[in-house]
Amino acid sequence: MGQGVDPKISIVIPARNEARNLEVILPELPEVDEVVLVDGHSVDQTVEVARKVLPSIVTLTQTRRGKGNALACGFEAACGDIIVMLDADGSADPAEIPAFIETLVQGADFAKGTRFHGHGGSDDITALRRAGNAALNKLTNVLYHTSFTDLCYGYNAFWRDIVPQLRLPPTAATAPGPGGFWGDGFEIETVLSCRVVAAGLTVAEVPSFERPRVFGETNLRTFADGARILRTILAEHRRYRALRNAGPSATGDVATQEIA
């Protein structure tokens, strides 16, 4: 895609009950054109703290539930040429944002963070999760003929004008059930990775070092989330094959289905 050498930058931060962490990470952010906080119906002071620490921050409440819906709401609200996805728990280092931006300016459509290449690494991932991630990563590379080194990492950046090609569930739609739409939940990072490939976009990896969560406990569930990611890879591959065999008209089947 590309928007010149001086693009406007929006950072999108999905957050649910992350007030203490926002006190730490918001002051670390580099100077950008816009920071968008998408609140996930928090019961702490997430929004109030964000506004106090960073008065210029744009805040909104997600329309449904789940990280995927929160990100989709943020993508829709963002005004920058480039969108940077940043977790609110402090695990993503804001000092790496310029590297993501430079990767996009140099020609990539999607800059994907990786903990397992170059000077990347992690102080947070367990040995079990590392092994599971490696297996899921290998499966994805076989199915999609890709060379991802870190499929499940959520620190990414991309040109805003590719958002329509990702075909995320419409943010204004009413969920058909308690599970929401496909793409509303934690499967979103895998969905995005699969769909940028399906859309024929240029993906470039950016080495990243994952820090431990600052406060609170992770919401990750090793086996349940691993099974969900596996299901996501297989479902998105069916969509990918439909796209290749029948053209863009066949790409809506997975995008709007209810999560079982």
C-alpha positions as CSV (number, residue, x, y, z in Angstrom):
1,M,0.0,0.0,0.0
2,G,2.0,2.9,1.3
3,Q,1.2,6.6,2.0
4,G,4.6,8.3,1.6
5,V,7.5,8.7,3.9
6,D,5.8,10.7,6.6
7,P,2.6,8.8,7.4
8,K,0.3,9.6,10.3
9,I,0.4,7.0,13.0
10,S,-2.5,5.7,15.2
11,I,-1.8,3.3,18.1
12,V,-4.8,1.1,19.0
13,I,-4.9,-0.3,22.5
14,P,-7.7,-2.8,23.5
15,A,-8.0,-2.8,27.3
16,R,-10.2,-4.4,29.9
17,N,-9.4,-3.7,33.6
18,E,-5.9,-2.5,32.8
19,A,-5.8,0.8,34.8
20,R,-2.6,0.0,36.7
21,N,-0.8,-1.2,33.5
22,L,-1.9,1.9,31.5
23,E,-0.2,4.1,34.2
24,V,3.0,2.4,33.2
25,I,2.8,2.0,29.4
26,L,1.1,5.2,28.2
27,P,4.1,7.4,29.3
28,E,6.4,5.1,27.3
29,L,4.6,5.7,24.0
30,P,6.5,7.6,21.4
31,E,5.0,10.8,20.0
32,V,2.4,9.8,17.4
33,D,-0.6,11.4,15.8
34,E,-3.2,9.5,17.7
35,V,-3.7,7.0,20.5
36,V,-7.0,5.1,20.6
37,L,-8.0,3.2,23.7
38,V,-10.9,0.7,23.2
39,D,-12.4,-0.2,26.6
40,G,-13.8,-3.7,27.0
41,H,-16.5,-2.8,29.6
42,S,-14.0,-2.4,32.4
43,V,-15.1,-2.3,36.0
44,D,-11.9,-0.5,37.2
45,Q,-10.7,3.0,36.3
46,T,-9.2,2.0,32.9
47,V,-10.7,4.9,31.0
48,E,-10.3,7.5,33.7
49,V,-6.6,6.6,34.2
50,A,-6.0,6.7,30.5
51,R,-7.5,10.2,30.2
52,K,-5.5,11.4,33.2
53,V,-2.2,10.0,32.0
54,L,-2.7,11.0,28.4
55,P,-5.3,13.8,28.0
56,S,-5.1,13.6,24.2
57,I,-6.1,9.9,24.1
58,V,-9.3,8.9,22.1
59,T,-11.5,6.6,24.2
60,L,-14.4,4.4,23.1
61,T,-16.2,1.4,24.3
62,Q,-16.3,-1.7,22.1
63,T,-19.6,-2.7,20.7
64,R,-19.6,-6.4,21.7
65,R,-17.1,-8.4,23.7
66,G,-13.7,-10.0,23.0
67,K,-10.3,-8.7,21.9
68,G,-11.1,-9.1,18.2
69,N,-14.2,-6.9,18.4
70,A,-12.2,-4.3,20.5
71,L,-9.5,-4.1,17.8
72,A,-12.0,-3.9,15.0
73,C,-13.7,-1.0,16.8
74,G,-10.3,0.7,17.1
75,F,-9.4,0.1,13.5
76,E,-12.6,1.7,12.5
77,A,-12.1,4.8,14.7
78,A,-8.4,5.3,13.8
79,C,-7.5,8.2,11.5
80,G,-3.8,7.5,10.9
81,D,-2.3,6.1,7.7
82,I,-0.6,3.4,9.8
83,I,-2.3,1.4,12.7
84,V,-0.1,-0.1,15.4
85,M,-1.7,-2.8,17.6
86,L,-0.5,-2.5,21.2
87,D,-1.5,-4.7,24.2
88,A,-2.4,-2.9,27.4
89,D,-0.6,-5.3,29.7
90,G,2.9,-3.9,29.2
91,S,4.2,-6.9,27.3
92,A,4.8,-5.0,24.0
93,D,7.7,-2.6,24.1
94,P,6.6,0.8,22.7
95,A,10.2,1.6,21.9
96,E,9.9,-0.9,19.0
97,I,7.2,1.0,17.2
98,P,9.6,2.9,15.0
99,A,10.9,-0.4,13.6
100,F,7.4,-1.5,12.7
101,I,6.7,1.9,11.0
102,E,10.0,1.8,9.0
103,T,9.1,-1.7,7.8
104,L,5.9,-0.4,6.4
105,V,7.4,2.7,4.9
106,Q,10.0,0.4,3.1
107,G,7.2,-1.4,1.3
108,A,5.4,-4.0,3.5
109,D,1.6,-3.9,3.8
110,F,1.7,-5.7,7.2
111,A,4.5,-5.7,9.7
112,K,4.3,-8.7,11.9
113,G,6.2,-8.9,15.2
114,T,8.1,-12.0,16.0
115,R,9.7,-13.3,19.2
116,F,11.6,-16.1,17.4
117,H,13.7,-14.3,14.8
118,G,16.7,-12.0,14.9
119,H,17.0,-10.2,18.2
120,G,13.4,-11.1,19.3
121,G,12.7,-13.0,22.4
122,S,10.4,-13.3,25.4
123,D,10.5,-13.0,29.2
124,D,6.9,-14.2,29.4
125,I,6.3,-17.4,27.2
126,T,6.5,-20.8,28.9
127,A,8.2,-23.8,27.4
128,L,4.9,-25.5,26.9
129,R,3.4,-22.5,25.1
130,R,6.6,-22.1,23.0
131,A,6.3,-25.7,21.8
132,G,2.6,-25.3,21.0
133,N,3.3,-22.1,19.1
134,A,6.0,-23.8,17.1
135,A,3.7,-26.6,16.1
136,L,0.9,-24.3,15.1
137,N,3.3,-22.1,13.3
138,K,4.7,-25.1,11.3
139,L,1.2,-26.2,10.3
140,T,0.3,-22.7,9.1
141,N,3.4,-22.5,7.0
142,V,2.6,-25.8,5.4
143,L,-1.0,-24.9,4.6
144,Y,-0.4,-21.4,3.4
145,H,3.1,-21.8,1.9
146,T,4.3,-19.0,4.2
147,S,7.4,-18.5,6.4
148,F,6.0,-17.1,9.6
149,T,8.2,-17.6,12.7
150,D,5.7,-16.4,15.3
151,L,2.1,-16.9,14.2
152,C,0.4,-16.2,17.5
153,Y,2.1,-12.9,18.5
154,G,-0.2,-9.9,18.6
155,Y,2.3,-7.0,18.2
156,N,1.6,-5.9,14.6
157,A,1.3,-2.8,12.4
158,F,-0.3,-2.2,9.0
159,W,-1.5,0.4,6.6
160,R,-5.1,1.4,7.5
161,D,-6.3,1.1,3.9
162,I,-5.9,-2.7,4.0
163,V,-8.6,-3.0,6.7
164,P,-11.5,-3.6,4.2
165,Q,-9.6,-6.6,2.8
166,L,-9.5,-8.2,6.2
167,R,-13.3,-8.5,6.2
168,L,-13.6,-8.3,10.0
169,P,-17.1,-8.6,11.4
170,P,-19.0,-5.3,11.2
171,T,-18.7,-3.5,14.5
172,A,-22.3,-2.3,14.6
173,A,-23.9,-5.7,14.1
174,T,-25.7,-7.5,16.9
175,A,-24.0,-10.8,17.8
176,P,-26.1,-13.8,16.9
177,G,-25.3,-15.5,20.2
178,P,-23.1,-15.2,23.3
179,G,-20.0,-16.3,21.5
180,G,-20.1,-13.3,19.1
181,F,-18.9,-13.4,15.6
182,W,-15.9,-15.3,14.2
183,G,-13.0,-12.9,14.8
184,D,-14.4,-11.3,17.9
185,G,-12.2,-13.2,20.4
186,F,-8.6,-14.0,21.0
187,E,-8.4,-15.8,17.7
188,I,-8.0,-12.3,16.1
189,E,-4.2,-12.4,15.8
190,T,-4.3,-15.7,13.9
191,V,-7.2,-14.5,11.8
192,L,-5.3,-11.4,10.8
193,S,-2.2,-13.3,9.8
194,C,-4.2,-15.8,7.7
195,R,-6.2,-13.1,6.0
196,V,-3.3,-10.9,5.0
197,V,-1.9,-13.9,3.2
198,A,-5.2,-14.7,1.6
199,A,-5.5,-11.2,0.4
200,G,-2.1,-11.4,-1.3
201,L,-0.6,-8.7,0.9
202,T,3.1,-8.3,1.6
203,V,4.1,-9.4,5.1
204,A,7.4,-8.6,6.7
205,E,8.5,-9.8,10.2
206,V,9.9,-7.4,12.8
207,P,12.0,-8.9,15.6
208,S,10.3,-8.0,19.0
209,F,11.1,-8.8,22.6
210,E,8.1,-9.6,24.7
211,R,8.2,-8.3,28.3
212,P,6.2,-9.9,31.1
213,R,2.8,-8.5,32.1
214,V,3.3,-5.6,34.5
215,F,0.3,-6.1,36.8
216,G,-2.4,-8.7,37.0
217,E,-2.5,-12.2,35.6
218,T,-2.6,-13.3,32.0
219,N,-6.0,-14.3,30.4
220,L,-4.2,-16.9,28.3
221,R,-5.3,-20.6,28.8
222,T,-2.7,-22.8,27.2
223,F,-4.7,-25.8,26.1
224,A,-8.1,-24.0,25.5
225,D,-6.5,-21.2,23.5
226,G,-4.2,-23.6,21.7
227,A,-7.2,-25.6,20.5
228,R,-9.0,-22.4,19.5
229,I,-6.0,-21.3,17.4
230,L,-5.8,-24.7,15.7
231,R,-9.5,-24.4,14.9
232,T,-8.8,-20.9,13.5
233,I,-6.0,-22.0,11.3
234,L,-8.2,-24.8,9.8
235,A,-11.3,-22.6,9.4
236,E,-9.3,-19.8,7.8
237,H,-7.6,-22.2,5.5
238,R,-11.0,-23.3,4.2
239,R,-11.8,-19.7,3.5
240,Y,-8.4,-19.3,1.9
241,R,-9.0,-22.2,-0.5
242,A,-12.5,-20.8,-1.3
243,L,-10.9,-17.5,-2.1
244,R,-8.4,-19.1,-4.5
245,N,-11.0,-21.3,-6.1
246,A,-13.9,-19.0,-6.5
247,G,-12.7,-15.4,-6.1
248,P,-13.6,-12.6,-3.7
249,S,-17.3,-13.5,-3.7
250,A,-16.5,-16.7,-1.7
251,T,-14.7,-14.9,1.2
252,G,-17.7,-13.9,3.4
253,D,-18.6,-17.4,4.8
254,V,-16.2,-17.5,7.7
255,A,-16.1,-13.7,8.3
256,T,-19.7,-13.6,9.7
257,Q,-20.3,-16.9,11.2
258,E,-21.1,-17.3,14.9
259,I,-18.5,-18.8,17.2
260,A,-19.8,-22.2,18.4
